[in-house]
Amino acid sequence: MPTSLHHQHRFILNRAHYEECFDESVTPVSGWKPYIKTLGFALMTFALLASPLPAYLGWFFMGLTLVEFLSVRYQRTWWLWRQLMSRAANTEITLTLTEATLTTESSGQPHELRWDALDRISRTPKGYLLHQGKGRQYLSRSALSDEAAIFLEQRFGLTNIPSAEVAATGH
């Protein structure tokens, strides 16, 4: 393991970054299960339209039904749009990796994640998923040096690092 790890990388939260985050961290669910909330809104719509309550409540739930259906049907597009409309979109992030922590800083607001607070790390084709409780965060491999990637792999026992890769990085 490296004796003193300090890796820093800057990147922009742009569309390409968000697309990679979604593609690497979201497992698509098929079938009817993702539409349960949509069905609930649809049933509420019909119940409200058939009731003596004002019709605008039923039409409001009709709109909710449509929005929910579209958010499930076009999940990736919907998620990307929400991220790109957020205040964080197109801002610069400074990622700092040390032996004890992963720190991200955006607009002067630091967020620190201690390695020992993580339950586990899993590898994806383009990066790593950091699991903490029920939450997950994605860390792109493109934001890491070879030394930082080897540190993560060894720290969390993801794989035996091939000796050729270790030799190429000088560790």
N, C-alpha and C positions, 0 to 999 in steps of 0.2 A: 504494500500500500504506500502511496506517496507520503513523505514525511511532513510536507507542508503544502497543502493544496490551496491555491487562491486563483480561481478562474473568473474572469469578468468578460461579459459580452453585451453588446448593445444591439437592439433590433427594434423595428417598428411593428406595432400591432396593425398590420394591414390585412387586406382580403386574403392574400396567399397564406399568411400565418393562421388566420381564423379557419380557412378551409382545411389546412393540415390538422389543426386541433380537433375539428369536428370529425374528420375522416378517421383519425387515429384513436379517438376516445369514445365515440358513440357506436354502439352495436345496434344495427337496425333490427327492429322487432316487426315481424310480419303477422298476418292474420287479423283477427277482429279485436284483440286485446287493446291495442293502442286507441281504438275508437270508443272505448267504454264511456268516457266523459262526453264524447259527442252524442252518443245514444241517450245519455242522461239529459243533456240539454234539449235534445229533440223531443223526448217524452215530456219534459217540463213545458216546452213550447206548445205542444198539442193540448196539454192539460190546461194551460193558462188561456189559450184561445177558445177552448170549450167552456171555460168557467165564466161566471158573471163579472169577473174582475175586468178592469179597463184593458182594452185590446193592446195598448202600447206595451204592456208587460210581456205579452206573448210575442210581439214582434221584436222586442229587445232580446228575448231568449232565442228567437230565430236567428238574429244577428250573431249571438254568442255561439250558436250551433255551427253556423257557417265559418266563423273565425276559427273555432276549435277544429273543425274538419280540415280546413286548409293548413293549419299548423301541424297536424299529424301527417296529412298527405304529402306536404312539401316541407318536411321537417328540417332538412339541411338548409334550404333556401330561407326558411323562416328564421332559423337560428342565426345564420350569417347576416341577414338583414338586421336583426336585433343587435348583434354585436357591432356592426358597422354604423348603426345609428347611436350607439352609446357614446358617452363622453370620452371613454378610453380609446376609441378608435383613432388610428393614425397618430398615436403618441409614441414617444420613444421609451423603451423599457431598458433598464440596466439590470442584468442578471449577474449575481455574484454567488459563486459556489465556493465554500470552504469545507474543511473536514467536519464541521459541526452543523453548518446551516446552508440553506438556500435562501438568498435574499433577492427580492425583486423590488425595484424602485421606479415609480412613475410619477411625474410631476411633483417630485420631492416627497412623495408618500412611500416610505419603505414598508415592505411586508416580509417578515422573516418566518421561515419554516425550518424547524430543527429536524435533523435526520432521525433522531431517536423518537420523535413524535409520530413518525410514519408507521403504519401497520406493515406495509410492504411496498415494493416497486415491481411493476411488471413491464416487460419490454414490448414495444410495438415495432412494426417495420421501420418507422421513421423517428422513434423517440422512446419516451418512458412515461408510464402512467404512475403517478404518486398517489397511493391510497392512504387516506387518513379517515378512519371511521367510515361513514357512508359516502364521504366526499372523495372526489378524484380531481387531480390536476394533471395537465399534460405538459411535458418538458420535451421540446424538440431536440433531436440529436444534432441538428445543424447549429444550435446555440452553444454546443459544448466542444471543448478541445478534446483531443484523444486522451489526454491525461485525466480530464474530468470524467469522461465516459468510462474509462478503466476503473477509476475510483468508485463510481456508482455500481458498476458490474461486480466489483470485488466486495464492496461494502454490504451489498444486499444479496450476494451469492447468486447472481443471475446466470453466470456461466464461468467456465474456465477460460481465461483469456489465452488465445493461441500465442505461443512463444514468438512467432513472426511479428504479430501485432505489437507485442510488448517491446521487442527489439527495435521495431520501426519508430517507436515513440521515445526510446531511450530509457525505459523503466524496467 
